[in-house]
Amino acid sequence: MNLCSQDKEITQKFIEAANTFDIIILDHLIVSEKSYFSFKDENLV
């Protein structure tokens, strides 16, 4: 599965918003019918 720049951008915004409330994002998953992408698996969170 390929990521677009918006996928990375929204993940960064999730992380920034979570930090405001002292919430730790452990992973962000993008799931399709046949595959998935884990930001944690790719060391992006």
Secondary structure by P-SEA (a helix, b strand, c coil): ccccaaaaaaaaaaaaaaaaacccccbbbbbcccccccccccccc
